[in-house]
Structure formats: structure tokens, C-alpha cells
């Protein structure tokens, strides 16, 4: 069986298969070495051929030097160097573009998602599943506020999404060769790969795991970037925000009718100082704010469409090592 071909039944049932592990990495000098060690130990348990695809997303610390040192000892390590920092989702896309495995695992390099769990993902793949989602049973190391916000967001997105999205699932998963080839055909610029994995279909399943705290250092995913990423998922897989304008319009109409009724009542039943000035001020400000919100929502979709029409590449590689 040649590398890079579709998943073959004999490969799924035995150990004669190539497993690709895609690892976006950005300024993780404190985690890189331990990540490689744990992955190598996991691959030894699986007793399969493997490639570790580290996508260096413009790191400015010693991450690249550590990876090059490890590559000199393990030829299964490959390094894709971006010309600059393009972001986490383009890094995953680059890894998928260059992965040759019969199955591909997507794993963050900060070790919050345990590499040892890959063994269970592979076992599910061998049962015939094309996409095996790793669902977080808990989120060790995350603050209570972040856990609440994440839980609420995933459940809200699942409710309004046009495809069925599993809750509490990040990027950690295994996909078959044919699922990986399908994902490679999707080249939109605003990428929410978690949703794209579900959109392509095929046989999918979910297994739970316990997420670990970071091995070392701090997350490079700032609050602003997390908010932007959440919006990517919302606008990429649902048109619900556009329909919100209609619902808000109906609500404003009801409020306006109530104000009108109150004004008429005051006119025929004067109670001293006329509240008319307050009614007018409230109405102008309230309706104006609603209009701005609706324009903002519409602008987001127009902006996304504008970005897609540019047809820029998702990333540029400086070199492949």
C-alpha cells in the first residue's frame, strides 16, 4: 500500500497504515520537546508508520530550533514554516494539505489534549468511522468563567447551526483519508474547521476524554482572538444573526405600539407634567440603536463575502523541512 492513498480495509484492521499527526505550533518552546517525546511514545504503542507534521506559525522563540534538533534524530518529523503568523486554522489547513496518512489526527502542541488518547481515536477509526471527534469531558486549567462561556457558546451554536455540531468538541480529532481529501476542497478564508468537519458528512462518532491543563506557559489565544474565532463559527455556519433583524423589528413594533397607547392615555388623562419628551427621546435612541445593530450584523456578512471574493491563498510557506 502506497502512502497518500485512500484508507484501505487491510490498513484499518492491522498496523500497516500511515498515520499523520498535524500539529499547529506557535511560540511553544516550553512544550515542543515534551510534545515530541509523548507523541513518539504513543506511536510506538500503535506500531504503525507515522509522520509528525509541525506547522510553525511564525514562531519567534526557540520553537523552530527545538523542532529541527528533534527532526535530526527522527526523520518522521516534518516542519512546515509559514512566512508569517497566519493563525491557528490556516495552520491546520496547511497540515491537512501536506498530510499523506491513511488517517490524520489534528492535535494542538500545548499538550492540553493528551497525545496518548490518539490510541483510542485510531481504535474508533478501525471500526469504520471517518471522523472521530474527541469530546471534552472536563476542561482542567480553564477558569470557571471560560468554562461557562464555552459551554454556552457551543450549545447556542449547535441550536442555530445549519449542520449538526457536537458540543464541547475542539479541533482534536481523527479523520480518514477520504474525509481529509474532502476538507481540502473547502478553501473559504474564514475557516471554522470544527464545523467543516461536520459539514462534509461521512461516518462520524464522538468519544470523551479529560482535557489536561497546559504543560507549560500561557495560551497564545487571547480573549480577542477567541471572540473573533467564535464569530467565525457563528457567521460561517448560520444565517440566524441575519434573521435576528426581523425578530428585533417585530419587538420594536410592539414597543412602539405600547408607547403610542401610553401617549394616548396620557393625552386624555393628564397627570401633570407631560411625559411626551421622554417618550420621543426613548423612541429615537431605541430605534436608532436597533438599526445600528442590524446594520452591523449585515455588515459582518458583507465583509465575509468581500474577503472571499479576493481569493487570496490561505497561507504562504517559507520552507518545508
Protein Blocks (a to p, Z undefined) as FASTA:
>chain_A
ZZhiacdfklmmmmbdcdddddddehilklmmmmmmmmmmmmmmnopacddddddehiab
lmlmmmmmmmmmmmkbccdddfbdebjklmmmmmmmmpcbfbdcdddfklmacfklmmmm
mmmmmnopabdcdddfbdghiafklmmmmmmmmmmmmmmpcbdcdehiafbdcddfklmm
mmmmpccfbdcfklmmmmnnpadddddddddddfbdcdfbdfklmmmmmmmmmmmmockl
mmmmmmmmmmmmmmmmmmmmmmmmmmmmcgbjafklmmmmmmmmmmmmmmmmmmmmmmmm
mmmmmmmmnopafbdcfbdZZ
